Amino acid sequence: MSEQIMGGSQGHTNEHQYLTFYVQDEQLGIGILAIKEIIEFAVITKVPQMSRFVLGITNVRGNVIPVIDLSDRLGLGVSDVMRRTCIVIVEVKEDGEVFEIGLLIDAVNQVYDIYPTDTEDTPNFGSRIRKDFIKFMGKVENQFIAIISIERLLSIRELANLPHN
């Protein structure tokens, strides 16, 4: 199932493309430029002294990648691994370094083009997700999808300072 995410398709620019997926029945999105690939759920090795939402590490073609339970990180509860569960590998840039992190999600949906004219600010209420984790709300097919801010969600500095189990 390993799926590389790259290049524009049919003349679209990637900066307006968002992969949508499900976590605890919430449809969310991430900018496609942050996504390296999508892989099937794989063996995850636990690592002691990590925050609860850090499931452990997995090996992707010789690279050791930490895997985070996105549902747990967003405060939606611990994920159950199901048939469509997969790991989205994202690249996070911080202080000139690039980190690859896996996000455990329930199921991939599809890629949508969301332009600035189809966005709204994050509301101050009504979301089960921390407001600072949401970049904006994107309107797709008469519904709103929370577009996640990978930089805030996966801030290496913040993750390093969170309490351990």
Number of C-alpha atoms within 10 A of each C-alpha: 9 13 11 12 15 12 12 12 8 6 7 11 11 15 14 15 19 23 21 20 20 16 21 16 10 16 16 21 27 22 23 22 17 19 22 17 18 19 17 15 19 13 10 14 13 14 12 11 10 16 18 16 21 24 22 21 20 20 13 13 6 7 10 13 17 21 23 23 23 26 22 18 20 18 12 15 14 15 17 13 12 11 10 11 20 22 24 28 23 23 20 19 16 13 7 6 8 11 14 18 22 28 22 27 24 24 20 20 13 10 16 18 17 18 12 10 8 12 18 14 11 18 11 8 9 8 12 10 17 13 17 12 19 24 21 21 21 26 19 13 8 7 8 16 20 25 23 22 18 19 15 16 18 22 14 15 11 10 15 11 9 11 10 13 10
